[in-house]
Structures are given as C-alpha cells and as structure tokens.
Amino acid sequence: MPLWIYNMSDWLLAGLVVGGCAVLGVGGHALRHRCWPGPVARRDLRLLLGVVVAMAGLATLLLGQCAAAGWEASASARQAMQKEAAAIGGLGRSLSLIPRDESRLAREQLKAYTRAVILKEWPAMQEGQSSLATWDAFDTLFRSLADIQPGSPGERALMPEVWTRINELLRLRHKRLENLQGAIPGALWAVTAASSGLALGLLSLLPGSRGPRTVAALTSVVIGLGLFLAIALDRPLCPGVCTMPLPFETALQRLERWDSKVLPMAPS
C-alpha cells in the first residue's frame, strides 16, 4: 500500500476505513433496495445467507491472518530496538573502562551514532528508507574502534568484548531495518481485499427488513475494524502506530549521564 496511508493518525485511519466499509455495506444495501426494491425469492434466501456468511467468515479469517502477521512484525521490531539500544549501552560501558583518548573519541562517536538514529534515521524509516548519514556515523564509530591501541593487559582483554558488541550492534541494526518493508505479503493483501469487497457487495442482496439491515451494519463494521487493524500493524515503523525511539533516547541519556559522573582519566 502507499506510504501516505500508513502515515495517517490512528483515529483518521480508523474513521476512513471503518466508515468506508460501512458506506459500502450499509449504503450499498440501502441503495439496492431504493433502486431495485424487488424481494429475494424465498428459495434463494437460504443460499444467499449461506454465501454471505461464508464470504464474511473468509474475509474475517484473512483479516485475522493479516493482523497476526503485522502483530508479529511489530513485536519483532520492538524487540530488535530494545536489543540494539542495550547493545549501545553495553558498548559504551565497555569503552568507558579503557582510559585512553581513542576510547573517549569512540564513545563520542557512539553517542553521535545514537543521535543520528533518533534524529535522522527515524524520520527516514517512517518513509520506508534508511539514513545514509546514520550509516556514515556507524562507519565512523567502527573506524574509531580500530584506532584504539590498548596498553595494559586488562585493556587488551576488553577489546574482544568491544568487537563482539559492535558486531552485535551491526546485526541488530540490520534486523531493525528489515522491518521497513510491509509485514503482510502482497498476495495476501490482494486476496483479503477481494474477499472483503465481495462480502460487502453481497450484503446489498439481503432483504430490506430491520434484521438484515442490522446484520449488514454489524458485518461492515467488523470487516472495517479488521481491515484497520491489519493496515495499522503492517508497517510498525510508520507514524500511525509508530514504535517510538524511546529505547535509543534512554540509551543516549544513560551514556551522557555516565560520562558526566566519571572523572576524566589521564591516558596511560
């Protein structure tokens, strides 16, 4: 789907989707009985009801599958973010144990990378893209780690841990960026949209009495709510139900607070 759909606020998206389904279902039912008021033959009514129930059930099932896929992607995105933020904090603490100018520079580059994720990459991710400036910040951080020349045995023992953490940070970054794409396959979207449209269209064939009108209204609302949920969860990094960069903000605050409390140590 176009990104502008995902960039709507939750309330606006819900109103448009649920309202649109209600207009198609209830409005189509009313329009049909206004323009072609002929009743459905009794012998065809059971068949019609069976087809309507089957199509509505299929549409609801497919919408549930879409929502489940989106929910799983949203949970995966949040988990990847939390792990990446934790890796940033762990790398910063490891670097703080190496009292050298190179390690201090690396910590500054780590904070610069975290700021780039929050200020530059997050808006880019909401448009379905990554940030080249943030990639540059990560590459600068990586090169600054290579400049660290440990002197004492303790510092040399810490360097393998530092490289493990930076590689883990890179892996988690890739995993986060994987969530830029929609979680629901295009084929599933097509089948779901077709079945939902058929179900809403068949509602117009129901009789015009109060009971069938109520059924048409309830079915339209249920399909609309399911469609809204599926759309909202399809791209967890878009502003509508956006996963906020709070873990990165917290990690940056902790890095800065740690640096403000630790007294500068002379390089050995």
FIGU-560126 format. One record per residue (C-alpha): residue number from 1; chain; x, y, z; residue in one letter. Coordinates in steps of 0.25 Angstrom, whole numbers, always signed. Layout:
# FIGU-560126
+-----+--------+-------+-------+-------+--------+
! num ! chaine !    c1 !    c2 !    c3 ! residu !
+-----+--------+-------+-------+-------+--------+
! NUM !      A !     X !     Y !     Z !      A !
...
+-----+--------+-------+-------+-------+--------+
//
This chain:
# FIGU-560126
+-----+--------+-------+-------+-------+--------+
! num ! chaine !    c1 !    c2 !    c3 ! residu !
+-----+--------+-------+-------+-------+--------+
!   1 !      A !    +0 !    +0 !    +0 !      M !
!   2 !      A !    +4 !   +15 !    -2 !      P !
!   3 !      A !   +12 !   +20 !   +10 !      L !
!   4 !      A !    +3 !   +32 !   +12 !      W !
!   5 !      A !    -8 !   +22 !   +17 !      I !
!   6 !      A !    +1 !   +17 !   +28 !      Y !
!   7 !      A !    +5 !   +32 !   +31 !      N !
!   8 !      A !    -9 !   +36 !   +35 !      M !
!   9 !      A !   -12 !   +37 !   +50 !      S !
!  10 !      A !   -19 !   +25 !   +56 !      D !
!  11 !      A !   -33 !   +32 !   +58 !      W !
!  12 !      A !   -33 !   +37 !   +44 !      L !
!  13 !      A !   -29 !   +24 !   +38 !      L !
!  14 !      A !   -39 !   +16 !   +47 !      A !
!  15 !      A !   -50 !   +26 !   +43 !      G !
!  16 !      A !   -47 !   +25 !   +28 !      L !
!  17 !      A !   -46 !   +10 !   +27 !      V !
!  18 !      A !   -58 !    +7 !   +36 !      V !
!  19 !      A !   -66 !   +18 !   +31 !      G !
!  20 !      A !   -63 !   +14 !   +16 !      G !
!  21 !      A !   -67 !    -1 !   +19 !      C !
!  22 !      A !   -80 !    +4 !   +26 !      A !
!  23 !      A !   -83 !   +13 !   +14 !      V !
!  24 !      A !   -80 !    +1 !    +4 !      L !
!  25 !      A !   -88 !    -9 !   +12 !      G !
!  26 !      A !  -100 !    -1 !   +18 !      V !
!  27 !      A !  -100 !    +9 !    +7 !      G !
!  28 !      A !  -100 !    -2 !    -4 !      G !
!  29 !      A !  -111 !    -9 !    +3 !      H !
!  30 !      A !  -120 !    +3 !    +4 !      A !
!  31 !      A !  -117 !    +8 !   -10 !      L !
!  32 !      A !  -120 !    -6 !   -15 !      R !
!  33 !      A !  -134 !    -6 !    -9 !      H !
!  34 !      A !  -136 !    +8 !   -13 !      R !
!  35 !      A !  -133 !    +6 !   -28 !      C !
!  36 !      A !  -137 !    -9 !   -29 !      W !
!  37 !      A !  -147 !   -12 !   -18 !      P !
!  38 !      A !  -151 !   -26 !   -23 !      G !
!  39 !      A !  -150 !   -36 !   -11 !      P !
!  40 !      A !  -141 !   -48 !   -12 !      V !
!  41 !      A !  -149 !   -61 !   -15 !      A !
!  42 !      A !  -151 !   -70 !    -2 !      R !
!  43 !      A !  -144 !   -82 !    -9 !      R !
!  44 !      A !  -131 !   -73 !   -12 !      D !
!  45 !      A !  -131 !   -67 !    +2 !      L !
!  46 !      A !  -124 !   -78 !    +9 !      R !
!  47 !      A !  -114 !   -80 !    -2 !      L !
!  48 !      A !  -111 !   -65 !    -1 !      L !
!  49 !      A !  -110 !   -65 !   +14 !      L !
!  50 !      A !  -100 !   -76 !   +13 !      G !
!  51 !      A !   -91 !   -69 !    +3 !      V !
!  52 !      A !   -91 !   -56 !   +11 !      V !
!  53 !      A !   -87 !   -64 !   +24 !      V !
!  54 !      A !   -77 !   -71 !   +16 !      A !
!  55 !      A !   -71 !   -59 !   +10 !      M !
!  56 !      A !   -71 !   -51 !   +22 !      A !
!  57 !      A !   -65 !   -62 !   +30 !      G !
!  58 !      A !   -54 !   -64 !   +20 !      L !
!  59 !      A !   -51 !   -49 !   +20 !      A !
!  60 !      A !   -50 !   -48 !   +35 !      T !
!  61 !      A !   -41 !   -60 !   +35 !      L !
!  62 !      A !   -32 !   -54 !   +25 !      L !
!  63 !      A !   -32 !   -41 !   +32 !      L !
!  64 !      A !   -28 !   -48 !   +45 !      G !
!  65 !      A !   -16 !   -54 !   +38 !      Q !
!  66 !      A !   -12 !   -41 !   +33 !      C !
!  67 !      A !   -13 !   -35 !   +47 !      A !
!  68 !      A !    -6 !   -47 !   +53 !      A !
!  69 !      A !    +6 !   -45 !   +43 !      A !
!  70 !      A !    +6 !   -30 !   +46 !      G !
!  71 !      A !    +6 !   -32 !   +61 !      W !
!  72 !      A !   +17 !   -42 !   +60 !      E !
!  73 !      A !   +25 !   -32 !   +52 !      A !
!  74 !      A !   +22 !   -20 !   +62 !      S !
!  75 !      A !   +27 !   -29 !   +73 !      A !
!  76 !      A !   +39 !   -33 !   +66 !      S !
!  77 !      A !   +42 !   -18 !   +63 !      A !
!  78 !      A !   +41 !   -14 !   +77 !      R !
!  79 !      A !   +50 !   -26 !   +82 !      Q !
!  80 !      A !   +60 !   -22 !   +72 !      A !
!  81 !      A !   +60 !    -8 !   +76 !      M !
!  82 !      A !   +62 !   -11 !   +91 !      Q !
!  83 !      A !   +73 !   -21 !   +88 !      K !
!  84 !      A !   +80 !   -10 !   +79 !      E !
!  85 !      A !   +79 !    +0 !   +90 !      A !
!  86 !      A !   +84 !   -10 !  +100 !      A !
!  87 !      A !   +96 !   -13 !   +91 !      A !
!  88 !      A !   +99 !    +2 !   +90 !      I !
!  89 !      A !   +99 !    +3 !  +105 !      G !
!  90 !      A !  +108 !    -9 !  +107 !      G !
!  91 !      A !  +118 !    -4 !   +97 !      L !
!  92 !      A !  +118 !   +10 !  +104 !      G !
!  93 !      A !  +121 !    +4 !  +117 !      R !
!  94 !      A !  +132 !    -5 !  +111 !      S !
!  95 !      A !  +139 !    +7 !  +105 !      L !
!  96 !      A !  +138 !   +14 !  +118 !      S !
!  97 !      A !  +147 !    +4 !  +124 !      L !
!  98 !      A !  +158 !    +7 !  +114 !      I !
!  99 !      A !  +164 !   +21 !  +119 !      P !
! 100 !      A !  +170 !   +25 !  +106 !      R !
! 101 !      A !  +167 !   +37 !   +97 !      D !
! 102 !      A !  +164 !   +27 !   +86 !      E !
! 103 !      A !  +153 !   +21 !   +94 !      S !
! 104 !      A !  +147 !   +34 !   +98 !      R !
! 105 !      A !  +146 !   +38 !   +84 !      L !
! 106 !      A !  +139 !   +25 !   +81 !      A !
! 107 !      A !  +129 !   +28 !   +92 !      R !
! 108 !      A !  +126 !   +41 !   +86 !      E !
! 109 !      A !  +125 !   +34 !   +72 !      Q !
! 110 !      A !  +115 !   +24 !   +79 !      L !
! 111 !      A !  +107 !   +36 !   +84 !      K !
! 112 !      A !  +107 !   +43 !   +71 !      A !
! 113 !      A !  +102 !   +30 !   +64 !      Y !
! 114 !      A !   +91 !   +29 !   +74 !      T !
! 115 !      A !   +87 !   +43 !   +72 !      R !
! 116 !      A !   +87 !   +40 !   +57 !      A !
! 117 !      A !   +77 !   +28 !   +59 !      V !
! 118 !      A !   +68 !   +37 !   +67 !      I !
! 119 !      A !   +68 !   +50 !   +59 !      L !
! 120 !      A !   +71 !   +45 !   +45 !      K !
! 121 !      A !   +68 !   +31 !   +43 !      E !
! 122 !      A !   +55 !   +30 !   +50 !      W !
! 123 !      A !   +48 !   +40 !   +41 !      P !
! 124 !      A !   +54 !   +33 !   +29 !      A !
! 125 !      A !   +49 !   +20 !   +34 !      M !
! 126 !      A !   +35 !   +26 !   +34 !      Q !
! 127 !      A !   +37 !   +28 !   +19 !      E !
! 128 !      A !   +41 !   +14 !   +17 !      G !
! 129 !      A !   +56 !   +17 !   +16 !      Q !
! 130 !      A !   +69 !   +16 !   +24 !      S !
! 131 !      A !   +78 !   +28 !   +26 !      S !
! 132 !      A !   +92 !   +29 !   +19 !      L !
! 133 !      A !   +96 !   +39 !   +29 !      A !
! 134 !      A !   +94 !   +29 !   +40 !      T !
! 135 !      A !  +101 !   +18 !   +33 !      W !
! 136 !      A !  +113 !   +28 !   +32 !      D !
! 137 !      A !  +112 !   +31 !   +47 !      A !
! 138 !      A !  +113 !   +16 !   +49 !      F !
! 139 !      A !  +125 !   +14 !   +40 !      D !
! 140 !      A !  +132 !   +25 !   +47 !      T !
! 141 !      A !  +129 !   +18 !   +60 !      L !
! 142 !      A !  +135 !    +5 !   +54 !      F !
! 143 !      A !  +147 !   +12 !   +50 !      R !
! 144 !      A !  +149 !   +19 !   +63 !      S !
! 145 !      A !  +149 !    +6 !   +70 !      L !
! 146 !      A !  +160 !    +1 !   +61 !      A !
! 147 !      A !  +169 !   +13 !   +65 !      D !
! 148 !      A !  +169 !    +9 !   +80 !      I !
! 149 !      A !  +182 !    +3 !   +84 !      Q !
! 150 !      A !  +181 !    -4 !   +97 !      P !
! 151 !      A !  +193 !    -3 !  +106 !      G !
! 152 !      A !  +191 !   -11 !  +119 !      S !
! 153 !      A !  +187 !   -26 !  +119 !      P !
! 154 !      A !  +173 !   -22 !  +125 !      G !
! 155 !      A !  +171 !   -13 !  +113 !      E !
! 156 !      A !  +175 !   -24 !  +103 !      R !
! 157 !      A !  +165 !   -33 !  +110 !      A !
! 158 !      A !  +154 !   -23 !  +108 !      L !
! 159 !      A !  +156 !   -22 !   +93 !      M !
! 160 !      A !  +150 !   -35 !   +88 !      P !
! 161 !      A !  +137 !   -31 !   +96 !      E !
! 162 !      A !  +137 !   -18 !   +89 !      V !
! 163 !      A !  +138 !   -24 !   +75 !      W !
! 164 !      A !  +127 !   -34 !   +79 !      T !
! 165 !      A !  +118 !   -23 !   +84 !      R !
! 166 !      A !  +120 !   -15 !   +71 !      I !
! 167 !      A !  +117 !   -27 !   +62 !      N !
! 168 !      A !  +105 !   -30 !   +70 !      E !
! 169 !      A !  +100 !   -15 !   +69 !      L !
! 170 !      A !  +102 !   -16 !   +54 !      L !
! 171 !      A !   +94 !   -29 !   +53 !      R !
! 172 !      A !   +83 !   -23 !   +61 !      L !
! 173 !      A !   +83 !   -11 !   +53 !      R !
! 174 !      A !   +81 !   -19 !   +40 !      H !
! 175 !      A !   +69 !   -26 !   +47 !      K !
! 176 !      A !   +63 !   -13 !   +51 !      R !
! 177 !      A !   +64 !    -8 !   +36 !      L !
! 178 !      A !   +57 !   -21 !   +31 !      E !
! 179 !      A !   +44 !   -16 !   +38 !      N !
! 180 !      A !   +44 !    -4 !   +28 !      L !
! 181 !      A !   +36 !   -13 !   +18 !      Q !
! 182 !      A !   +22 !   -17 !   +20 !      G !
! 183 !      A !   +19 !   -30 !   +28 !      A !
! 184 !      A !    +8 !   -35 !   +20 !      I !
! 185 !      A !   +11 !   -41 !    +6 !      P !
! 186 !      A !    +5 !   -34 !    -6 !      G !
! 187 !      A !    -3 !   -47 !   -10 !      A !
! 188 !      A !    -9 !   -48 !    +4 !      L !
! 189 !      A !   -13 !   -33 !    +3 !      W !
! 190 !      A !   -20 !   -36 !   -11 !      A !
! 191 !      A !   -28 !   -48 !    -6 !      V !
! 192 !      A !   -32 !   -41 !    +6 !      T !
! 193 !      A !   -37 !   -28 !    -1 !      A !
! 194 !      A !   -44 !   -36 !   -11 !      A !
! 195 !      A !   -51 !   -45 !    -1 !      S !
! 196 !      A !   -55 !   -33 !    +7 !      S !
! 197 !      A !   -60 !   -26 !    -5 !      G !
! 198 !      A !   -69 !   -38 !    -9 !      L !
! 199 !      A !   -74 !   -39 !    +5 !      A !
! 200 !      A !   -78 !   -25 !    +6 !      L !
! 201 !      A !   -84 !   -25 !    -8 !      G !
! 202 !      A !   -93 !   -38 !    -5 !      L !
! 203 !      A !   -99 !   -30 !    +7 !      L !
! 204 !      A !  -107 !   -22 !    -3 !      S !
! 205 !      A !  -114 !   -34 !    -7 !      L !
! 206 !      A !  -120 !   -37 !    +7 !      L !
! 207 !      A !  -135 !   -34 !    +9 !      P !
! 208 !      A !  -139 !   -19 !   +13 !      G !
! 209 !      A !  -145 !   -22 !   +27 !      S !
! 210 !      A !  -139 !   -18 !   +40 !      R !
! 211 !      A !  -132 !   -31 !   +43 !      G !
! 212 !      A !  -124 !   -32 !   +30 !      P !
! 213 !      A !  -120 !   -17 !   +31 !      R !
! 214 !      A !  -114 !   -19 !   +45 !      T !
! 215 !      A !  -107 !   -31 !   +40 !      V !
! 216 !      A !  -101 !   -23 !   +29 !      A !
! 217 !      A !   -97 !   -11 !   +38 !      A !
! 218 !      A !   -90 !   -21 !   +48 !      L !
! 219 !      A !   -83 !   -28 !   +37 !      T !
! 220 !      A !   -78 !   -16 !   +31 !      S !
! 221 !      A !   -73 !   -10 !   +44 !      V !
! 222 !      A !   -66 !   -24 !   +47 !      V !
! 223 !      A !   -59 !   -24 !   +34 !      I !
! 224 !      A !   -55 !   -10 !   +35 !      G !
! 225 !      A !   -49 !   -11 !   +49 !      L !
! 226 !      A !   -41 !   -24 !   +44 !      G !
! 227 !      A !   -36 !   -16 !   +32 !      L !
! 228 !      A !   -32 !    -4 !   +40 !      F !
! 229 !      A !   -24 !   -13 !   +50 !      L !
! 230 !      A !   -17 !   -20 !   +38 !      A !
! 231 !      A !   -13 !    -7 !   +32 !      I !
! 232 !      A !    -8 !    -1 !   +45 !      A !
! 233 !      A !    +1 !   -13 !   +48 !      L !
! 234 !      A !    +6 !   -15 !   +34 !      D !
! 235 !      A !   +17 !    -5 !   +36 !      R !
! 236 !      A !   +21 !    -3 !   +51 !      P !
! 237 !      A !   +31 !    +8 !   +48 !      L !
! 238 !      A !   +21 !   +17 !   +41 !      C !
! 239 !      A !   +15 !   +29 !   +49 !      P !
! 240 !      A !    +1 !   +23 !   +51 !      G !
! 241 !      A !    +4 !   +12 !   +61 !      V !
! 242 !      A !   +19 !   +16 !   +61 !      C !
! 243 !      A !   +29 !   +10 !   +70 !      T !
! 244 !      A !   +35 !   +22 !   +76 !      M !
! 245 !      A !   +51 !   +22 !   +78 !      P !
! 246 !      A !   +49 !   +23 !   +93 !      L !
! 247 !      A !   +60 !   +11 !   +96 !      P !
! 248 !      A !   +70 !   +19 !   +88 !      F !
! 249 !      A !   +67 !   +32 !   +95 !      E !
! 250 !      A !   +68 !   +25 !  +108 !      T !
! 251 !      A !   +82 !   +19 !  +104 !      A !
! 252 !      A !   +87 !   +33 !  +100 !      L !
! 253 !      A !   +83 !   +39 !  +113 !      Q !
! 254 !      A !   +90 !   +28 !  +121 !      R !
! 255 !      A !  +103 !   +30 !  +112 !      L !
! 256 !      A !  +103 !   +45 !  +115 !      E !
! 257 !      A !  +100 !   +43 !  +130 !      R !
! 258 !      A !  +111 !   +32 !  +131 !      W !
! 259 !      A !  +121 !   +42 !  +124 !      D !
! 260 !      A !  +117 !   +53 !  +133 !      S !
! 261 !      A !  +119 !   +45 !  +146 !      K !
! 262 !      A !  +132 !   +38 !  +142 !      V !
! 263 !      A !  +144 !   +47 !  +144 !      L !
! 264 !      A !  +154 !   +48 !  +132 !      P !
! 265 !      A !  +165 !   +39 !  +134 !      M !
! 266 !      A !  +179 !   +42 !  +128 !      A !
! 267 !      A !  +183 !   +33 !  +117 !      P !
! 268 !      A !  +193 !   +22 !  +121 !      S !
+-----+--------+-------+-------+-------+--------+
//
